[in-house]
Amino acid sequence: MTRTFSSRFADLLGIRYPIVQEGLGPYKTVRLAAAVSEAGGLGTVSMPGMTDPDGPKVLRGYIEECCALTDRPFAVNVPVGKDSTGTVLPFSAAYVGAVVDAVRDPEIARRLRMITTSAGAPGVVRDLIAGSGLIHAHKVGGTRQAVRAQADGVDVIVASGYEAGGHTHSRPVHTMVLGPSVCAAVDVPVVLAGGIHDGAGVAAALALGADAVALGTRFVASHDNTDWHPAYAQKIIDTAEGDDVVFAAVYGPSRALNTPALAELAVLEETLDVAALTAWKDDRLIRGQRDGEMEAGILPAGNVSGAITDLIHVAEFVPALVEEAIAVLEGLAGRVRATTEERNP
Ligand SMILES: Cc1cc2nc3c(=O)[nH]c(=O)nc-3n(C[C@H](O)[C@H](O)[C@H](O)COP(=O)(O)O)c2cc1C
């Protein structure tokens, strides 16, 4: 039996390892989520996108599919942000309703334990979730948002630093600064995300006060990837340190690999209206992530891409990540003792 460490988050969820695979929409990530949960972490099923009128029904299908693949706890992610005009995303409430409805089935409720809302304020959907039996996590990029989310009644804060892949935050606060600040400001368990890919990162997150870690980009570059084109996963591996940028995506700033598509976008931003730009970005995201067009496509991914050098097998990766973190912490304890010795008696 591999080792793990105690964690309020793992106890709350009933999982062995406090390792979360985060929402990676609009790709369903059902197989990936089941693989992470089977490995002892917490997988997350992602939502199908914000424009499909049948989306809530599709999401229910994803949830049932995940239940067929694992008996272990898993989560669902629903962004509840606002669009560029300030309107709350129209499908957010419908998606949250579909998740709440799903856990009325006791067989689903046994496995679907957590909903992670992201992007906006959780208060918008808090009343829908309260009383459902679901653990409510909300993702934030700042300490004030974390305090507000706790006051709104959420059970868990996911604090994600600016280096995170995909939609990031309008104010650039990185994981190393955000982690201790959020952990000191709230009492509920904190899951730290953004830039984590190895045991040293997990050990650092624990030292910053986190109860668990969440990874996104690392799980895209995986043998368990059935959602994205393999060239996209390979591109994450090939990306050099610092070859990622933040651009104005459809729902705010987003971090992606620095492909030629983003240079094209910078020119188009001068001429196209909002609707045409949105259509262009949606098309280029699909061409990059689904179709594997590495030049023309937009490829959301984190700053951590520069440190990722291989494809992982999830079943081995999750326990190994925790074991590596424990080894790092034990090694540190040894180093701390060594430096307290008298050097010049
Ligand atoms: C391809 C991709 C898609 C993402 N989609 C979502 C999403 O639908 N909802 C969400 O809350 N976050 C989304 N994120 C952010 C992740 O959930 C997570 O917070 C982030 O990847 C963590 O940082 P890391 O990439 O450095 O591990 C996405 C990230 C990536 C890389």
The ligand as a Gaussian input file, in Angstrom:
#p B3LYP/6-31G(d) Opt

LIG

0 1
 C       -7.569000      22.836000     -21.495000
 C       -8.089000      23.483000     -20.259000
 C       -9.474000      23.655000     -20.095000
 C       -9.987000      24.225000     -18.918000
 N      -11.339000      24.346000     -18.760000
 C      -11.844000      24.779000     -17.573000
 C      -13.246000      24.786000     -17.341000
 O      -14.066000      24.389000     -18.160000
 N      -13.673000      25.234000     -16.135000
 C      -12.809000      25.675000     -15.154000
 O      -13.239000      26.060000     -14.068000
 N      -11.471000      25.691000     -15.378000
 C      -10.979000      25.227000     -16.531000
 N       -9.624000      25.168000     -16.714000
 C       -8.716000      25.471000     -15.581000
 C       -8.462000      24.181000     -14.783000
 O       -9.635000      23.704000     -14.204000
 C       -7.430000      24.371000     -13.666000
 O       -7.869000      25.352000     -12.755000
 C       -6.052000      24.737000     -14.189000
 O       -5.722000      23.947000     -15.307000
 C       -5.004000      24.535000     -13.077000
 O       -3.745000      25.010000     -13.479000
 P       -2.646000      24.108000     -14.260000
 O       -3.108000      24.043000     -15.656000
 O       -1.405000      24.881000     -14.056000
 O       -2.622000      22.759000     -13.586000
 C       -9.082000      24.630000     -17.898000
 C       -7.702000      24.468000     -18.068000
 C       -7.201000      23.888000     -19.233000
 C       -5.719000      23.689000     -19.369000

